[in-house]
Amino acid sequence: MITIIAAISNNNALGKNNDLIWHLPADLKRFKKITSGHHILMGRNTFESIGKPLPNRTTIIITRNKNYFTDGCLIASSLEDAIELAKKDEEIYIIGGAQIYKYAIENNLVDALDVTLVHHEFEADVFFPVIDSKIWKEVSREDFKADEKNKFDYSFVSYRKVN
């Protein structure tokens, strides 16, 4: 199973200036729980915005730079190569960025989408592709109100590919 995991806003915003726009501790906690023990695939910019390999996960960085190296990470020259490196894992997660998400969806490499929908519109410079209801079926949703730790209303939404 290959799943895209992302936090997006009502206007499909992902980030700005290679960083997240919002801070939702509930989303970060869920991300950690879901991805722990698995391979996480990401573009180089996403990795560099995180700054280090995440604990208890195998990090695979996708880059065209053949000389790129970072301790504790695997390097792949394409998303397909990254998937091949992770093929023994039953749950592979693609965690960004926008170009990787777009490529994975357009090239039919993904089985599921696991989205945190932040119920707010943000100014951004990178966006998630529109989720096409002809391709993706919503299979679960949990809605939450903003609270003292999470500034915005949000939902955890899971999609599976329509057969």
Secondary structure, 3 states (H helix, E strand, C coil): CEEEEEEEECCCEEEECCECCCCCHHHHHHHHHHHCCCEEEEEHHHHHHHCCCCCCCEEEEECCCCCCCCCCEEEECCHHHHHHHCCCCCCEEEEECHHHHHHHHHCCCCCEEEEEEECCCCCCCEECCCCCCCCEEEEEEEEECCCCCCCCCEEEEEEEECC
